[in-house]
Amino acid sequence: MSDAHSLIRYDLQIIAAWIEPGSRVLDLGCGEGDLLQHLINRKKVVGAGIEHNEEKVARCIEKGLSVLQGDINQEILDYPDHAFDHVILSQTLQQVYAPAALIRSMLRVGRRGIVSFPNFSHWSLRLQLLLTGRAPVSRQLPYQWHDTPNIRVITLTDFRRFAAEVGLQVLKEAAINTNSQDRFGRITKVLPNLRATYGIYMIAAGKGFPS
């Protein structure tokens, strides 16, 4: 990645590279707006976001970003069909109660969706579980079982199977090896389900996907 991308996390650099200049973008769970701000400044997108955390929303507004405070599952329902070119759900899918319903909403209001999540099948997590018999903890999944916001255990293979079962097209994908706050990383092409820390997918409604 070039120096122009160095101020945002590596996974967000990948996502930003997939967005066409001038696109209409909705970022679900946008945090403090790092990706939105980057896309607006560098790709001149028309961007909006939804974030549950009130303090993070305040920081977005201080940056001049258009961000709503609320539940992404509910707020997205208020947008009209095809209002956006891309709807992004970054490192949040594992925290969603009804992922199929949310992805359906994403692809109703946007032509394409982009989702990313920590890969629970990484070799280090497998090894922890094997050797300790306890729920794994890592820099990507730093919580204990009793205080984690993550309610889904997702692997790259699982998401690919899910996409096929529900009728999603996978337009682009990247398996990457990086830590959650790292600005640098690398694409993992060999044994990605074993060696990648995160998966990133650009998806669209395929044949048979319910509208």
N, C-alpha and C positions, 0 to 999 in steps of 0.2 A: 504494500500500500504506500501511497505517496505521503509526503509530509502534510499535505492539505487535509488528510484524514486523521492526523495523529492526536487530535484533541478529544476524540470520542473513542469509546471502547471498540475493540477489534470486531466484535460481532456486529456492532452498529455500523462500522465501516463497510462490512460486507453488504448489509441491508441498503445503506446509502448508495453503494455502487450499482444496485439493481434498480434504483428509482430514476425514471427519465426526467430531465429538466422540465420545469413547468407543470409537473403533475399535481393533481389534487390528492392530498394525503391526510389520512386520519390515523393518529397514533393512539392505540388503546393502552392504558397503563403507562402513560408517557413519562412518569417520574418528574424530574425537574426540567424536562424539555430539551435535553442535550441533542437528541436526534432531530427533533423538529427544528430547532434553531440552526443546526448544521445544514439541513435540507433547504431551509428558507434562504440562508445566506449564500450557500454554494450552488444550489440547483434551482433557486427561484421557484420553489414549489408553493402552492397555496395550501397551508397546513393548519390542521386543528388537532386537538388532543382531548382525551378524557383521562382523569386521574382521580383516584379515591382519596388520597392523602391531601388534606387541606393545606398543610404547610408547603408541600411540593407544588400544589396548584398556585399558591401565592408567589412562589419563586418563578414559575412560568409566566405569570401575569406581569411580574416585575421586568421580565425580559421582553415583554411586548407580545407574547404568544397568546393565541386564542385557545384556551383550555377550559373545559367544564369540570367541575368537581362532582363526582358521583360514581355510581356502580356502572362499570362498562357494559355489563349484561343488560341493564335497563336503559341507560342513556343512548346506546346505539340504536335502540328501537325507534327513536324519534327522528332519525335521519331518513330522507327519501331514498328510493331505489337509485342505484348508480350515481350517487352523489360524489363518489371519489374514484380515483384510478387505483389507488393502493390503500389497503387498510392493514396496519401493522400491529402485531401482538408479540412483543419482544420479551422473552424470558418470563412469561406470565401464564402460558398454557397449562403448566403443572399446578397452578393455583385455581383453576377454573372448575366449578362444580359440574357444568354441563358443556363440555368442550364442543360437541357436535352442534349444539344449538347456537353457540357463540360463533363458530366458524360459518354456519349457515347465515347468520346475521351479517358477518363480515363480507360474505360474497353476495349478499343482497345489496348492500350499500356501496360496495366497491367492485371493480372489475377483477381485481386480483387481491389476494391476501398474502401476507408474509408472517410466518410464525417461527419462533425460535424457543428452545428449551434446553435445560441441562440433560445430558445423556446419562441415564441411570445405569447404563450397561458398561460404563468405562471400567477398564481393568482394575483400577485402584479401588473402586467401590465393590467390585466382585471379591477382590482379595480381602478387604476389610470384613465383609460379611462371612467369608469362609473362615478366616483366622480368629475372629472375635465373637462371631455369632450375634453381633449387635447391629442395629440399623446404622448404615454407613454415614459418616460426616466428612465433608470435603470443603474446599474453598468455593466450589460451585454450589454445593448443598450444605451450608454451614450450620444448619439447625439440628437440635435434638428432636427425636420423634414426637415429644410432647409439646413443643413450642413452634413447630414448623408451619409456615403458611402453605407449604406444598402438600397437596392432597392427591396428586397423581404421580405415579411412577412411570416415566416415559423413556423408552429407548428409541434409537433411530429405526430399528427394524419394526417396532410396534407402530410408529407413526406411518411408515410406508404401508404397512398392512391395513391400518385404519383408513388411509387415503384410498386404497384400492377398494375396500369394503363399502365405503359410503359414496364413492363416485367422484373423488377429487382428482384433478389433474395436478401433478407435480411438474411445474414449469422449470424451476431451477432449484438446486439444493447445494448446500455446503456443509460439510462436517469439519469442524474446526477444533483446534487444541489451544485453549487459552484459559485464563482465570477470569472471574466475573468482572473485575475492574481493570484488566490488562488492556493497554492500548496496542499491544503487539500480540501476534499469534501466527498460526499457520494452518493451511488447509490440510486435512488428513484424508488421503485417498486410499491408503492400504489399511484394510480391516477397520473401517471407520466406526462400526458399532462397538468395537473393543477399545479403540484408541482415541476417539474424539470426545472432548468434554461438552461440546454443544452441537446441536443440529439446527440448521436454518433452512426453511423451505418457502419458496414462492408457489402459491397454489391458486387454482381457478376451479370453477364449477365444471365438472365433466359430465359425461353422459350418465344419466340416472341420478345425479345429485339433486336432492329435493330443494325446491326454491321456497 
